[in-house]
Amino acid sequence: MEIYSFIDPLCPDCWGLEPMIKKLQLEYGHTFRIRHLVGGNIKTFNSFKRKNEGITTHADVAERWERTASRSGMSCDGDLWYEDPMDTPYIASIAIKAAELQGKLPGFNFLRKMRELLFIQKQNMTKEENLIQAAKETGLDVHEFKKDLHSQAAVKAFQCDLKISSEMEVNELPTLVFFNENIEEEGLKITGLYEYEVYVRILTEMLKTKPTPEPLPSLDAFMDRYHFVATKEVAVVYDMSCEEADAAMKKLALKQKVEKVPAKHGSFWRTVKNG
């Protein structure tokens, strides 16, 4: 099976989908491959600039970020829109495609790092220097990344994503499209954020059999794999409340394996080097 995940790199709702994607990959990753595509259309990419038409003001976007963070549990700090408002997400989208030219996993890790810098640290990810910093922190070949950021290959990959997005009539983000092995069958499209069970039901429907979930890793192994996670991600993956997840992570912190990183909404945890 294949899952197409259509996202906008600057979209807080897309960021809010991360806990579900993590749990799906851990439990059912043996049944599917996931592919991240930049969704939307050119009108979407220009909407940030259309303040005078009453469509979007920086205050509106800031308020939406705060509301989304409260609802999803994945922190995003709307103050960025007052301190260093962003332009079109075009360059951030090209950056994802530039990172993917170094491989699927480096591209995936770059997207995650870019979102951490954006939503938690309030770094404007429409500025090239911040994208380069994300590439460094991801461990990409920075020289290649800088070159690819201005390459036709990255632009073409981005245009290809938009074309697929248009063909599949993806008008809202985030959107997941599930495909099974039968190329004759249409994909099953789901837009927005849902409870985890909904995604499992769709997997079952597309596979025409209930897949057997893999056992979840220990919390230690989970942190060794991801290195930096939200309390909300721990809660979703391990079917805990955020309070229970926080208590479990505090136990790891006492063993000096992780350290807490406060955020505007909720908190995150980072593995301690040599911990």
Salt bridges, closest charged atoms under 4 A:
GLU2 OE2 - ARG33 NH2 3.77
ASP13 OD2 - ARG64 NH1 3.68
ASP13 OD1 - ARG71 NH2 2.66
GLU18 OE1 - LYS22 NZ 3.93
GLU18 OE1 - ARG112 NH1 2.61
GLU18 OE2 - ARG115 NH1 2.84
GLU27 OE2 - LYS23 NZ 3.78
GLU53 OE1 - ARG50 NH2 3.34
GLU63 OE2 - ARG67 NH1 3.08
GLU66 OE2 - LYS264 NZ 2.95
GLU66 OE1 - HIS265 NE2 2.50
ASP77 OD1 - LYS264 NZ 3.44
ASP79 OD1 - LYS264 NZ 3.18
GLU83 OE2 - LYS122 NZ 3.02
ASP84 OD2 - LYS127 NZ 3.00
GLU100 OE1 - LYS97 NZ 2.85
GLU116 OE2 - ARG112 NE 2.86
GLU116 OE1 - LYS113 NZ 3.17
GLU128 OE2 - HIS150 NE2 3.16
GLU137 OE1 - LYS113 NZ 3.57
GLU144 OE2 - LYS147 NZ 3.20
ASP161 OD2 - LYS97 NZ 2.63
GLU167 OE2 - LYS163 NZ 2.83
GLU185 OE2 - LYS208 NZ 3.31
GLU214 OE2 - HIS30 ND1 3.82
ASP220 OD2 - LYS257 NZ 2.56
GLU233 OE2 - LYS22 NZ 2.90
GLU233 OE2 - ARG112 NH1 2.81
ASP239 OD2 - LYS23 NZ 3.74
ASP246 OD2 - LYS250 NZ 3.03
ASP246 OD1 - LYS260 NZ 3.19
GLU259 OE2 - ARG270 NH1 2.97
